[in-house]
């Protein structure tokens, strides 16, 4: 019998709350996959051929501009799914999908997921409801990126990553951080250096360790709490 600690699909919150009858529709078509940090799963405007239900780690959805610059608009961890709208029909991604934190996930072929959605209203509702969550997250993140200074955004992003990793230690390079936040690498270096001098983090060789979470929360903008509420 599956349990939330089985290391399988029930480690994903959305799959774990499905009624047993609906989960059994999907189970024969589910498989587990380990994905390394930095792996690009999908480029913008490509069709989803897989649907991803994370167990751990985090996926980033990034908007890519014509000049190649990109910025993160949404993140998905074990509370969610990426590619669920492929269940409604052939679906092209509006974002680049990158593994932000190394992860394990349950995957299902989009073609099989479409069959399940077509046959079951509960699974269909899961797709639509979580798409609304992603839209809300994108709106909050867009406002945060436009209105809040880099140091607040850095703290918000670090807290999100720490929560998804379930650890105060997160492996993130400055290059990766600069792309997620849409800023220059030198800006990330300056903010990380200031936080380290203040004694709230340590940062060396791409490893960030939070020493004072309460202080990081105080330095973050209100968007962390809003995004955390959506992810809970």
C-alpha positions as CSV (number, residue, x, y, z in Angstrom):
1,X,0.0,0.0,0.0
2,X,1.3,3.5,-0.9
3,X,2.0,6.0,1.8
4,X,3.3,9.6,1.8
5,X,6.8,8.2,2.9
6,X,7.0,5.6,0.2
7,X,9.4,7.6,-2.0
8,X,6.8,7.3,-4.8
9,X,3.9,9.4,-6.2
10,X,2.4,10.1,-2.9
11,X,5.4,12.3,-2.0
12,X,3.8,14.8,-4.3
13,X,1.0,16.7,-2.5
14,X,-1.4,16.8,-5.5
15,X,-1.1,13.1,-6.1
16,X,-1.4,12.4,-2.4
17,X,-4.8,14.1,-2.1
18,X,-6.4,12.4,-5.1
19,X,-9.0,9.9,-4.1
20,X,-7.8,6.4,-4.4
21,X,-10.0,5.6,-7.4
22,X,-8.5,8.5,-9.4
23,X,-4.9,7.7,-8.4
24,X,-5.4,4.1,-9.6
25,X,-6.3,5.5,-13.1
26,X,-2.8,7.1,-13.2
27,X,-0.7,4.6,-11.4
28,X,0.0,2.2,-14.3
29,X,1.4,5.1,-16.3
30,X,3.6,6.8,-13.6
31,X,7.3,6.4,-13.3
32,X,10.0,8.0,-11.1
33,X,12.9,10.1,-12.4
34,X,15.9,11.8,-10.8
35,X,16.8,15.2,-12.4
36,X,20.0,17.1,-11.8
37,X,20.2,20.8,-11.0
38,X,20.4,22.9,-14.1
39,X,18.7,20.4,-16.5
40,X,16.4,22.2,-18.9
41,X,13.2,20.2,-19.4
42,X,11.5,22.3,-21.9
43,X,12.1,25.4,-23.9
44,X,9.6,28.2,-24.3
45,X,7.0,27.3,-27.1
46,X,7.8,23.6,-27.0
47,X,5.0,21.1,-26.4
48,X,4.9,19.1,-23.2
49,X,5.4,15.4,-23.8
50,X,5.7,14.7,-20.1
51,X,3.9,15.9,-17.0
52,X,6.1,16.4,-13.9
53,X,5.0,15.9,-10.3
54,X,8.0,16.8,-8.1
55,X,8.7,14.8,-4.9
56,X,11.5,17.1,-3.8
57,X,13.7,19.9,-5.1
58,X,12.2,22.7,-7.3
59,X,11.4,23.5,-10.9
60,X,11.7,27.1,-12.3
61,X,9.5,28.6,-15.0
62,X,11.3,31.4,-16.8
63,X,10.1,34.0,-19.3
64,X,12.7,34.3,-22.1
65,X,13.1,37.6,-24.1
66,X,14.1,37.9,-27.7
67,X,17.6,38.9,-26.7
68,X,18.0,35.7,-24.7
69,X,17.6,37.2,-21.3
70,X,15.4,35.3,-18.9
71,X,13.7,35.8,-15.5
72,X,11.9,33.5,-13.2
73,X,8.1,33.9,-12.9
74,X,7.1,30.8,-11.0
75,X,8.5,27.9,-9.0
76,X,7.1,24.4,-8.4
77,X,8.0,21.9,-5.7
78,X,6.3,18.9,-4.2
79,X,3.1,20.9,-3.7
80,X,2.5,21.1,-7.5
81,X,2.8,19.9,-11.1
82,X,4.3,21.2,-14.3
83,X,2.7,20.5,-17.6
84,X,-0.8,19.6,-16.2
85,X,-2.6,21.7,-18.8
86,X,-1.3,19.2,-21.4
87,X,-4.1,17.1,-20.0
88,X,-6.6,19.5,-21.5
89,X,-5.1,19.3,-25.0
90,X,-1.9,19.7,-26.9
91,X,-0.1,22.3,-24.9
92,X,2.9,24.5,-25.6
93,X,4.9,25.9,-22.7
94,X,4.9,29.7,-22.3
95,X,8.1,29.4,-20.3
96,X,11.4,27.7,-20.1
97,X,11.3,24.9,-17.5
98,X,14.6,24.4,-15.6
99,X,15.5,22.2,-12.6
100,X,16.4,24.8,-10.1
101,X,17.2,22.3,-7.2
102,X,18.1,18.7,-7.9
103,X,15.0,16.6,-7.6
104,X,13.1,13.4,-7.8
105,X,9.7,13.5,-9.5
106,X,6.9,11.3,-10.8
107,X,6.3,11.7,-14.6
108,X,3.6,10.6,-16.9
109,X,3.4,10.8,-20.7
110,X,1.2,13.8,-21.7
111,X,-0.7,11.5,-24.1
112,X,-1.6,9.2,-21.2
113,X,-2.4,12.1,-18.9
114,X,-4.8,13.5,-21.6
115,X,-6.7,10.1,-21.6
116,X,-7.0,10.2,-17.8
117,X,-8.2,13.8,-17.8
118,X,-10.8,13.1,-20.5
119,X,-12.2,10.2,-18.5
120,X,-12.3,11.8,-15.1
121,X,-13.6,15.1,-13.9
122,X,-11.6,15.1,-10.6
123,X,-8.3,14.9,-12.5
124,X,-9.4,17.5,-14.9
125,X,-10.2,19.9,-12.0
126,X,-6.7,19.3,-10.6
127,X,-5.2,20.6,-13.8
128,X,-7.4,23.7,-13.9
129,X,-7.1,24.5,-10.2
130,X,-3.3,24.3,-10.2
131,X,-3.0,26.3,-13.3
132,X,-4.8,29.1,-11.4
133,X,-2.2,28.8,-8.6
134,X,0.6,29.2,-11.2
135,X,-1.1,32.2,-12.7
136,X,-1.4,33.9,-9.3
137,X,2.2,33.1,-8.5
138,X,3.3,34.6,-11.8
139,X,1.4,37.8,-11.0
140,X,2.9,38.2,-7.6
141,X,6.4,37.4,-8.9
142,X,6.0,39.9,-11.7
143,X,5.1,42.6,-9.2
144,X,7.9,41.7,-7.0
145,X,10.5,41.8,-9.8
146,X,9.2,45.2,-10.9
147,X,8.8,46.9,-7.5
148,X,11.1,45.4,-4.9
149,X,14.9,45.9,-4.6
150,X,17.3,43.1,-5.3
151,X,18.2,42.5,-1.7
152,X,14.5,41.8,-0.7
153,X,14.0,39.6,-3.8
154,X,17.2,37.7,-3.0
155,X,16.0,37.0,0.5
156,X,12.5,36.0,-0.8
157,X,14.0,33.6,-3.3
158,X,16.4,32.1,-0.8
159,X,13.6,31.4,1.6
160,X,11.5,29.7,-1.1
161,X,14.5,27.6,-2.1
162,X,15.2,26.6,1.5
163,X,11.6,25.6,2.0
164,X,11.6,23.5,-1.1
165,X,14.9,21.9,-0.2
166,X,13.7,21.3,3.4
167,X,17.1,22.5,4.5
168,X,18.9,25.7,5.6
169,X,21.6,24.8,3.1
170,X,21.0,25.4,-0.6
171,X,23.4,24.7,-3.5
172,X,23.1,27.7,-5.9
173,X,25.8,29.3,-8.0
174,X,25.9,33.1,-8.5
175,X,25.3,32.6,-12.3
176,X,22.2,30.6,-11.6
177,X,20.9,33.1,-9.1
178,X,21.5,36.0,-11.4
179,X,19.4,34.4,-14.1
180,X,16.6,33.5,-11.8
181,X,16.4,37.1,-10.5
182,X,17.1,38.7,-13.8
183,X,20.0,40.8,-12.6
184,X,23.8,41.0,-13.1
185,X,26.0,38.5,-11.4
186,X,27.8,41.4,-9.7
187,X,24.5,42.4,-8.0
188,X,24.1,38.9,-6.6
189,X,27.7,39.0,-5.4
190,X,27.1,42.3,-3.6
191,X,23.9,41.2,-1.9
192,X,25.3,37.8,-0.8
193,X,28.4,39.6,0.5
194,X,26.4,42.0,2.5
195,X,24.2,39.3,4.0
196,X,27.3,37.3,4.9
197,X,28.9,40.3,6.6
198,X,25.7,40.7,8.6
199,X,26.1,37.2,9.8
200,X,22.8,35.9,8.4
201,X,24.2,33.6,5.7
202,X,27.4,31.9,4.7
203,X,28.2,31.6,1.0
204,X,31.1,29.7,-0.5
205,X,31.6,27.5,-3.6
206,X,28.0,27.8,-4.6
207,X,26.7,26.7,-1.2
208,X,24.4,29.1,0.7
209,X,23.7,28.3,4.4
210,X,21.1,30.3,6.3
211,X,22.4,31.2,9.8
212,X,19.5,33.4,10.9
213,X,16.2,32.6,9.2
214,X,14.2,35.1,11.2
215,X,16.5,37.9,10.0
216,X,16.2,36.7,6.4
217,X,12.4,36.7,6.7
218,X,12.6,40.3,8.1
219,X,14.7,41.4,5.2
220,X,12.5,39.7,2.6
221,X,9.5,41.5,1.0
222,X,5.9,40.5,1.7
223,X,5.9,38.4,-1.4
224,X,7.5,35.4,0.3
225,X,4.5,35.1,2.6
226,X,2.0,35.5,-0.2
227,X,3.8,32.9,-2.4
228,X,4.2,30.5,0.6
229,X,0.5,30.7,1.2
230,X,-0.2,29.7,-2.5
231,X,2.3,26.8,-2.2
232,X,0.9,25.4,1.0
